[in-house]
C-alpha cells in the first residue's frame, strides 16, 4: 500500500453492503462472497448511515493489522464522527468511538496500557483459571441436569464467562446482571447508548469498591500497576476486558458446541486419535470467529490498495471471518493451525487468547462429560443468529439429553480453595491424566458417550 493522489472512486464503486439486518445475520458468508467480487476491500454500512470499508482479503487484513504507521486505532481520527455525519448516539458508537484503553490507542500510550493489562492478567494461574471454569460449569450444569432439555446459550454459554470473570476481577455477583445487560445491548446495537452508560457505571462502582477493599484479583492489580492508570483509563480498560471476556467468549463456546453437536467430522468418529473439542475450536476460530468483523482502523493519510482509495479518517474494518475464508488462502488443514485472524494480529492482537481458549475448552469438555448423550433439539439449519455487524452469535442453542442426577463424592465435599478446587455439591474437575466422576444415570450409548469412553481410555 502506498499513499497516492487519485480521484475519489465512490461514484463508481459497488453499493454499500449492509452488515446489519436479518439477511446478513442469517448468511454472512454470502455477503462476503459478493464483496470479494470488488476485490480484497469493499464498501459497507455498519448501521444506517455509518459507512466503512471492510477488508475481506487475508493478505490485506494482515497488512492493515501490522502497519500501525499507516493505519491508526485512535478513533478520534474518525472524520464522520468528528463532523457530525455519524451522531454521538449512533448505535455503533460504543464499539467504535474513542475510549482511553489499549484497543483504541497507538504508540507509547498503547504500550503503557497494554503492559498494565498483560501484567494484571499474568497474575492469573492457569490451574486456578481451570478451576474457576470447572466450578462455574458444574454450578450451571447442576441447574439443568435433571430437566432433560435446555437452551445452552442462555443457561450455559452466556452466564459461564461472567461467573469466571466475577472471580477473576473480584466482581460481586449482584453486578453480574448489569454487566450482561450492558454488554448485550452494545453488541446487538439495542439502545446501545443506554447500555454503554450502564456498563460504565457498573465498572466505576467496581473500581470504587476495589480501591476501598483491594484483593488478589485483576481489578486490584490494575489499580496498583506502576503504569498508574487514571480513573478514566481504569474504567475503559475494564470495559474492554469484560467486553472481550463475555460476549466473544460465549459465542466461542456456543458456536463450538453447535459444531460438535451437528457435524460428524468432529463428533461422528472416534478413529484417528483426534481431540474433538480442540478440533472444533480451531474450526470455529477459522470459519465462525466470535468477533466476525471488527479491528477498526483509520488511515493516517489517503492510501490506495489494489486500485481502491482508503481515505484518511474513514473506518477500515477487518473481517476476520472473511479473511480466514479467503479463497486465495490455501489452508490444507485447520486442525492445530493457528494462523487464523480470530485473535487479530500485530500490536493489537488479543493478549488473553490463551486464557480465552482454555475457558472455552474446559467449559465444553465439562458439559459433554456430564451430559454425554446431548443432541440438538432442532435441525441445525433452524438455529437463528443474532443481528449485529460485529459478532457471530447464536440467538439460542436448544438441546435435549437424558436427565442426569447430580452426584456428590468425597472430593466434591472438600472446601473450595485458590487454584480451582471445587466447592460443596459440585463435581470436581479431573486432575491431569485422571478421570472425572461419572453421573449416576444410565443412558443409551450415543456418539458422545462412545467418544468420551474412548477419551478416558474405557
Secondary structure, 3 states (H helix, E strand, C coil): CECCCCCCHHHHCCCCEECCCHHHHHCHHHHHHHHHCCCCEEEEEEECCEEEEEECCHHHHHHHHCCCCCEECCHHHCHHHHCCCCCCCCCCHHHHCCCCCHHHCCHHHHHHHHHHHHHHHHCCCHHHHHHHHHHHHHHHHHHHCCCCEEEHHHHHHHHHHHHHHHHHCCCCHHHHHHHHHHHHHHHHCCCHHHHHHHHHHHHHHHHHHHHHCCCCCHHHHHHHCCCCCCHHHHHHHHHHHHHHHHHHHHHHHHHHHHHHHHCHHHHCCCHHHCCHHHHHHHHHHHHCCCECEEEEEEECCCEEECCEEECCCCEEEEEHHHHHCCCCCCCCCCCCCCCCCCCCCHHHCCCCHHHHHHHHHHHHHHHHHHCCCCEECCCHHHCCECCCCCECCECCCEEECCCCECCCCCHHHCCCCCCCCCCCCCCCCCCCCCCCCCCECCCCCCHHHHHHHHHCCC
